[in-house]
Amino acid sequence: MSDPFFFGYGSLVNRETHDFPDAEPAMIRGWRREWRRSHRFGRTFLSAVRDPGMAIEGLVARVPGADWVALDAREAGYARHALSAAELQAARPLQAQVYAICTSESSLPTEANPIRLSYLDVVVAGFLREFGEGGVTRFFETTTGWAASIDDRARPLYARARPVNDDVRALVNAHLAALGLFPGGSTCP
């Protein structure tokens, strides 16, 4: 029996947020990313939702010691979903699962539950490293639920925040402006 794997599509793409040394680029078809406000936690998280016309990039990694309990604890608030062989495209055939917040336990974010820029910066830094600027563009194109953001960069509210350089912040800001959002929750005029 082969070891279990999981697919990460957000902060798990940033290798500085975990210690899964064998993580490798992959893609899942039939899914897109969406910002969701967790009813349980009262804040906005990046999630995945089924969407037959979409595909998202990320990393696939081995579940260390097949210890789903530890990984489930990291991904508290998310449920695991098995990916079919047709959904997962990786360098080798794998069985993997993806974490997603149940839509019945979440809603689209609002200005009262903004996207934390410290969180988004970490995600974008990972995509830039793994997939280049084109990967960052595809991240924004394959993600929905964009809402107001809060600039918490000086005092990060995101638990896995990591320092990012000015280029990453500028890239995030440019993509948010293109979506009609300025960092800090303001809408473009």
N, C-alpha and C positions, 0 to 999 in steps of 0.2 A: 504494500500500500504506500502511495506517495504522501509526502508531507503536505499538510494543508497550507494554502496561500490566501492572502487577502489582497484586494486592490485598493490603493489609496489615490484619491483624486483632488485633495486639498492640501492641508498642512502636512500630510504624510508624504507629499512629493518633495518637501523640503527635508533633505537628509539630516539637517541639524536639529530636527525635532524628534528624532528617534534613533535607535541603534540597530536597525535591520540592515546588516552589511551586504546582504545578497539582493537588495532591491534592484529591480530592473524596469526600464520603460515598457509600458504595455498600453493597450487601449481597450475600452469596452464599447460595444455597439448597443444601441437601443436604450441608452441612458443619456441624461444631461445633468449638469449641476444646477442647483437652485438654492438660494439663500432662504432659510426657513427659521422662523421664530419658534423655539421649543417652548411648549406650554410648561413642561416640567422645570426648565431652568430659567425661563423668562428672558432669554437673550437669543440673538441670531447666530446661527451656525450654517456652515456650508454643507449641503446635503446632496444626494443624488436622487433623481426621480426617473422612472421609466419614460422613455420617449422614443418610439420606433424609428424616427427619422434622424436621430442624433448619434454621435459617438464622442467619447471624451478620452483624453490622454491622462495618464497617471503612472504610478509605479505599482508593480506587483512584488510582494515579498513573502517569504516563508514566515509562518506563525512560529515564533521561537518555542521550541519544545512542545509544539502543538498545544500551547497554553492559551486557549481561547479566553480563559477567565481573566488573565492579565490584560489581553488586548481589549476585551469587552469593557474592562474597567477604564482603560484609556478612552474608549469611545462611548462612554456612558451617555445615554440619551438616544443612541442610534440602535437600530436592529440590524442583524446580519441577514444578507440575502445571497443565496447561492447563484453563481453565474454559470450559465450554460456554456458549452464548448463553442457555440456559435457567437456568444456575446463577447468572450474574452479573446483578444488577440495579443499573444505574447510570443517571445522568441522560441518557446517550446510549449508543448501541450501541458496545460496545468488545470487543476481544479481550484477555483478561488471563490471567495465571498467578498461582498462589498457592504459597507456600512451605510445605512440611509435612515433618516428620521422618518417615522411613519407620518403620513400626511394627516391622519386622524389625531396625532399628538402634537401638531404644529400648525402654523399659519404663515402666510407671507409676512415679511418684516414691515414695520412701520417706522415713522420717525421716533416713536417711543422706544423702539428696539433697533437701533442703528447697527450697521455693519462696522465693526471695529477696524480701523485702519491698521492697527498693529497686527491683527489677524490676517487681513488682506495682504499686507506687506510680506509676511512670512510665506504665504501661498505663492505670491507672484515671484518672490526670490527663488523658490523651488522650481517653478515652471521655467524661469529664465535660465537657470543652471541646466536643467534637464532637456529643455526643448527650444531654447533660444527665444528671441523676440517674437518669432512666428508662433511659438507655443504659448506665449503670454497673450498674444492676440486671439488665438483659438480658445484659450481659457475664458476670456471675456465674451467671446462670441457664443460659447456653448454653456454659458451660465445665465440663469434668469433669476428673477426675484430681487433685482437691484433696487435698493431703497436708500434712504438717507444714510450717511456715514458719520462716524464720530472720530475726530482726530485725537486719538489717545496715544500718539507716538511718543510724546514727552514722558508720559506716565502710563505705560501699557496696561490695559485691562485684560488682555488676552494672556492666558496662562503659559502658552508656549511661544510668546513673543521672543524674537531674536533681533539683534541689531542688523539693520540693512543699510546699504549705502545710499547716497543721494540719488544715484541713477535709478535704483529700484523705486524709491519714493516718487521720483519724477515720472517714471513709467506708469505707476499706479495712478497718479494724479491725472496724467494725460488720458488714460483710458476712462477714468471716472468722468472727466470733462466731456469726452466724446459721447458718453451715455447721458449727458445732461445733468450730471451730479458733480458738484465741487466737494473736495474733502471738507468734512466738518458738518455736513448735512444740508448745505445750501443747494438750491437748484439753480441751474444756469438760467439767466434771463431770457 
